[in-house]
Amino acid sequence: MLGTNMTGGNHEGAEPTRRDLAQAVALVDEAHALSYALVRVLASSPRDELSREDVDALCQLAYEVLNKLTKAHESFQAVDKSSDI
């Protein structure tokens, strides 16, 4: 009996929650890796050696981190809302 547990309860709503949670965890993992790379580059680069292109690339990386964290936050909110149902 697909979608039921041993006591007969239905778990059809659990699958989207697991999928949302897995997606959020993956986004947080990616954001963590990107932010680590950003910190390493900034920490190891003398300020006078960063070109305009370097600064633009680092800003793009920071923007990607922000987007991934925003998507992860939205996924966590979706999981939270679905657990209230």
matplotlib code that plots the C-alpha trace (Angstrom):
import matplotlib.pyplot as plt

x = [0.0, 1.9, 1.6, 0.4, 2.4, 2.0, -0.8, -2.8, -1.9, -1.4, 2.0, 1.3, 2.2, 5.6, 7.2, 7.0, 8.3, 11.3, 12.0, 11.8, 14.1, 16.6, 16.6, 17.1, 20.0, 21.7, 21.3, 22.8, 25.7, 26.4, 26.1, 28.5, 31.1, 30.7, 31.0, 34.1, 35.7, 34.8, 36.3, 39.5, 40.0, 39.3, 41.5, 44.5, 44.4, 46.1, 43.6, 45.8, 46.1, 42.3, 41.4, 38.0, 37.3, 38.3, 36.0, 33.1, 33.7, 33.7, 30.5, 28.9, 29.9, 28.4, 25.2, 25.0, 25.5, 22.6, 20.4, 21.1, 20.4, 17.2, 16.0, 17.0, 15.1, 12.0, 12.3, 12.6, 9.5, 7.6, 8.6, 7.5, 4.2, 3.5, 4.3, 1.5, -1.1]
y = [0.0, 3.0, 6.2, 4.5, 3.7, 0.5, 2.0, 2.9, 6.6, 8.4, 9.9, 11.4, 14.9, 13.7, 13.3, 17.0, 17.9, 15.6, 16.9, 20.5, 19.8, 18.0, 20.9, 23.4, 21.4, 21.2, 25.0, 25.6, 23.3, 25.2, 28.6, 27.4, 26.3, 29.6, 31.7, 29.8, 30.4, 34.1, 34.4, 32.6, 34.8, 38.0, 36.9, 36.0, 38.9, 42.2, 45.0, 46.8, 43.6, 43.2, 44.5, 45.9, 42.6, 40.7, 42.8, 42.3, 38.5, 38.5, 40.6, 38.1, 35.2, 37.0, 37.5, 33.8, 33.0, 35.4, 33.8, 30.3, 31.2, 33.0, 29.9, 27.7, 30.0, 29.7, 25.9, 25.8, 28.0, 25.7, 22.7, 24.7, 25.6, 22.0, 20.7, 23.0, 21.2]
z = [0.0, -1.3, 0.7, 4.0, 7.1, 9.2, 11.2, 8.1, 8.2, 4.9, 4.1, 0.7, 1.9, 3.2, -0.2, -1.2, 2.3, 1.9, -1.6, -0.4, 2.5, 0.3, -2.1, 0.7, 2.1, -1.3, -1.7, 1.7, 0.9, -2.4, -0.6, 2.1, -0.5, -2.5, 0.6, 1.7, -1.7, -1.4, 2.0, 1.0, -2.0, -0.1, 2.8, 0.7, -1.8, -1.0, -1.6, -4.1, -6.2, -6.9, -10.3, -11.2, -12.9, -9.8, -7.7, -10.2, -10.1, -6.3, -6.3, -8.7, -6.4, -3.4, -5.4, -6.2, -2.5, -1.6, -4.3, -3.1, 0.5, -0.4, -2.3, 0.7, 3.0, 0.8, 0.8, 4.6, 4.8, 2.5, 4.7, 7.8, 6.3, 5.1, 8.6, 10.0, 7.8]

ax = plt.figure().add_subplot(projection="3d")
ax.plot(x, y, z, "-o")
ax.set_aspect("equal")
plt.show()
